[in-house]
Amino acid sequence: MSIMLEKGYSNTGIQEVLSSLGVPKGSFYHYFDSKENFAVAIIRHFDEEFSGELLRILTNSQETPLRRLRTYGETGKRALLSDECRKGCLIGNLSQEMSDQSEILRKELSIVINKRLGLFTQCIEEGQKLGEITQVASADRLAEHLMCGLSGAVTQAKTLKNIEPMENFIDLMFNHFLKARKTA
Amino acid sequence: MSIMLEKGYSNTGIQEVLSSLGVPKGSFYHYFDSKENFAVAIIRHFDEEFSGELLRILTNSQETPLRRLRTYGETGKRALLSDECRKGCLIGNLSQEMSDQSEILRKELSIVINKRLGLFTQCIEEGQKLGEITQVASADRLAEHLMCGLSGAVTQAKTLKNIEPMENFIDLMFNHFLKARKTA
């Protein structure tokens, strides 16, 4: 998972993975019949860890819904910073790299994206009911916008090797665009 | 350019490129000393075509600045649709794939991103002066947000093989978030 997170799918050699673990090739092919299916297992493992953390943040009743979304953004920002604007999110990386290359991986990635969209939608809905989050669009549409923007900001931060696009995104999204407008 | 747009950097074989053009290998190494430098030339070529079109759209005085930005978004949406949500933008694709893999490509991609940011910033500034575009943040920060969101929406459309994330992004960005709020 760690190697694929940093190097992507195509640049990850099975032999490199096995060597780093001291596992013989035969064992690999006992469990996985292809690199694609190995990547599916990695995606599922990554998602399991990630979704647990995401759910914990987005249902934390100590914070308001908008604040929870911001906490998620800040958590991602800190992780990216501590990796010196490298790596980012495995799902975002493989989505970009593999969506046109492998239908098996594309479908697996779609499942994860839709799952995340569901979690964000619930949190945004809650914020809309409380009057904290804007109602210019439905919760699922705002959730999709948030996810697209975040993943784009991560990529831009990686390319510029500068955390600023993440900071800018977090500030604009959570201090302005998602905030319910005060009615006069 | 076309092969790298669809397959990415790592999955593009020089031999495949040469075969598709009927060019012998010796000629390639006469012009390029590595695949990386070949990719730099491809990025510059892509950017030349793309920046010309972007500049034309963003300085079209027949439309208001916000409308021009929207036209750009719609143009991207149509292109993605006609490619059945494949390919996308070479700069976005290589940014995601190669920013951690090649410092040479990362620097080249940063130059293109900063150039685009400059074009968007000018157009947004113009819209802010006209009172058409929100002033919740400076033009360069709104430009960065717009670029991050667009590239994330393209990626999500490619993964879901559905244009909806692009449509949603265009609607929210240009009908709501970037619009100047009417003052009471």
Interface residues (C-beta under 8 A of the other chain):
Chain A: E6 K7 G8 S10 N11 R86 K87 G92 N93 S95 Q96 E97 S99 D100 Q101 R106 L109 S110 I113 N114 V136 A137 R141 L142 E144 H145 M147 C148 G149 L150 S151 G152 A153 T155 Q156 K158 T159 L160 K161 E164 P165 N168 F169 D171 L172 M173 H176 F177 R181 A184
Chain B: E6 K7 G8 S10 N11 R86 K87 G92 N93 S95 Q96 E97 S99 D100 Q101 R106 L109 S110 I113 N114 T134 V136 A137 R141 L142 E144 H145 M147 C148 G149 L150 S151 G152 A153 T155 Q156 K158 T159 L160 K161 E164 P165 N168 F169 D171 L172 M173 H176 F177 R181 A184
